[in-house]
């Protein structure tokens, strides 16, 4: 599913070169559930961005579903990202003027899917996250937990094989956060590979695999 070999990422900050990732070697099989932990600046989000094809490594190789992504064009990377990867962020990133259903539908619209095919897919996605009764509510009419579940439905509407979640409960209370994690875990049980970046030890303990990062390296797996 995922293979990283010797992946490094560096950033230039003024006259200083910062090594965000150092010689990362990682393999995740299809259907795994992994949590990435570490202090701020340890490279967690940089690693997630590379896994999500939002960023490129300076050195090393990244294979996703037997595809070497290292030298793909931006168009090829965008196509692979659209069909294989879903993203869930701490800040939801919903379009304020659109309803829950319209937010979930957006990736299908951008992919050019016909309206008659989109409607049942959206209904199924909202049912999956238990928000059928909130389909016509805008984000400002939803709780934080409900907004995050809309974001999850949108992230999975294209039926990706990999779901990346960056601090998905960071803006939520304990109860809402637990609902969101249970929703993500239900998707993992259906076969989606789930990778969560989190500062919460309680969430990391729920994962079947835990990666600890320090100074751009994986120090414990």
N, C-alpha and C positions, 0 to 999 in steps of 0.2 A: 504493500500500500504506500508507505512512505519510507524513503531511504535518503539520509543525509550523510555525506562522506567528506570530512575535512572542511566543513563550511565555516567561512570566516566573513565577518562584516565589520568594516571600519568606517569611521566618520571623522572628518576634519573639523575640529573646533578651534578656531583661531590658528595658531601655529602648532597645535597639539593634535596628534592622531589618537583617537579613542577606539579601542578594540571592543566593539559591542558583542561580538561573538568570536570565540577562539577555537578553531579546529573541532567543530561540533560533529560527532558521529551519533546517529540516531536511526533506529528502525522501529516503525509502528506498523503492526499488522492490521488488516481490515477488521473493523468492529471493535478495536481497542477503546478503552476509556482511560485517558491520561490527564493528570493535573500537573501543571508547571508552577512551581513555587520559587520564591527567591526575593531578596530585598530589592528596593527600587534601584534601577541602574544595573541589574544583574544580567539583562539581555532577554528577559521573558518576552516582551512585546516585539522586540526585533526578530526573535525566533518565530513568533506567531505570524508576523508580517511576511517572512520568507516562506513559511508553510502555506500561507494564503496567496502566494504569488503577487503580493502587493509590493515586494521589494526583492532585489536580486543579491545573492552573495557575491563578495569580491573574489573569493576563492572557494573551491570545492564544488560538489555536485548535489543536486536535489532531484530525486526520482519520485514521481507521483503516479501510481497505477501503471508502472512500467514505462512511463514517459519521462525521458531526461529533459527537465524543464530549463536546464542551464542556459542553452543558447536559443531558446524560442524567441520569436519576435513578440513585440508588445501585443499585437493582434492575436497571435496564437495563445499567449498567456491569458489574455482577457477571455478568450473562448473557453479555455480549460477551466478558468476560475468560475465562469458563468454556469458551467454544466456539472462541475464536480465539487465546488466548495461553497459552503454557507458560512456567513459571519454573524455573530451576535456580540454587540458592543455594550459597554456600561451605560452609555447615554442614549440608547434606543435608536436614534437617528430616524425617527418616523417623520413623514411629511405632515405638518400640522393641519393643513386644509383638507387632507384626504381622510376618509373614514378608515376604520380598521380593515374592512374588506378591500378598499381601494389601495391601501398601503401594501397589503399582502399580494394583491394582483399585479403590482407595479413591475416586478421582474418578468412576468409573463407578457405584459404589454411591450416591454422593451425587447423581449425575445421575438416579438411578432406573432404570438399565438392568437388564433381567431377567438373572438369574444365567446362564442358558443362552447369552446373548449375550456376557456378560462374559468367560467362561472362554477362548474362542479369542482374544479381543482381548488378554488378559493374556499368554497363551502366545506370541503373535506379538511383543508388545512386549519380552518378556524375551529371546526369540530374537534380536531386532534388536540388543540390547546385549550379546549373547553371555553370558547368565546363566541359561540354561535349567536348568543343573545346580545352581543356587543358589536356585531358586524357593521352597524350603521352609525356607530359612535366615533367621533373624532378623538385624537389623542388626549386633548384637554378634558375630555369627558370620561377618561379611563384612569384607574389607579396605576401606580408605578409598576406593580406586578403584572397587571393586564397589558400595559404598554410593552413590557418586555416579552410577554407571550405572543403579542402581535408581531414583534420583531423576530421571534423564533419561527413563527409561521411563515413570515416573509423569507427568512433565511433558508427554509427547507422547501419552499414551493416548487423549486426547480429540481427537487429530489436529488440533492448532492450526496456524494459518498463520504465527504469529510465536513464536519461542523466544527468551527473554531470559535470559542467564546472567550472574550477578553474581559475579565472581572464582571461577569453577567449579573451578579447580585450586589455590586458595589453601591448602587443608589437605592437599594431596597431595604425594608425592614425584614426582620428575621422570618416572619411568616410568609411574606411575599417571596423572599429569596428562596425559601424552601420549596415553594410551589414551582418556581422557575427551574431549580435544579432537578426536581422530580420530572418536569416536562422534558428537560434535556436528557435525563437518564432513560426515559421511556423511548426516546428516539434512538438512543444507543442500543437498547435492547432489540430494536427492530433492525439493527445492522449498521447504522451510521457510525463511523469512527468519530469519537468525540475527544477534543483537546480543549481543556479549560485552563486559562491563566487566572490564578487567584492568590490573594494574600490570606485567605481564610483557611486555617488548619482543619476546621471541621469539614469544609467542602473537599479539601484535598484527601482527607481520610476516606471519603466515599468512593474515590476513584480506584480502579483496579491497578493503576500504575501511577507512581509519583516520581516526578523529576525535580530535583533541587538544583537551582542555578546560582552561581556566585561568580561575579566578574567575567561574565561571558562564557563560562564553561558549565557543563553539567557535572556536578560533583557527586551526585547520588542518583541512582535509578533503581 
